[in-house]
Amino acid sequence: MKTTLYFREQVLRKRPYLKLRWINTALKKPVYKEVQTDGRIRHFIYVAKLGKYLRVVTLSDGETVHNAFPDSKFKKDNEY
C-alpha cells in the first residue's frame, strides 16, 4: 500500500486503532466513493468494530493513502 509521509507519521500515530486491512478494504471495495474538489478521493466502508463508517482519503491517483478516520457524519444514504 502506498502512503504519504503525513499518513505514516501523523495519522497512524494519532489513530493507532486503525487496521491496515480496513484501509485496504476501503480502497478495493468501498460502499461509497467521491472525488473532493482538490482531486483527492474519499473511500468509505462500514467498520462494525468502530460502529461507524471509515473515511479513507487518497491522493488523486486513487491508491496513495493520505488520511483515514472514523466519519460520524457519513450517512448510509450518502447525505452529509
Helices and strands as residue ranges (DSSP letters): E 2-3, H 5-6, I 7-11, H 12-14, H 20-28, E 32-35, E 41-47, E 52-58, E 64-71
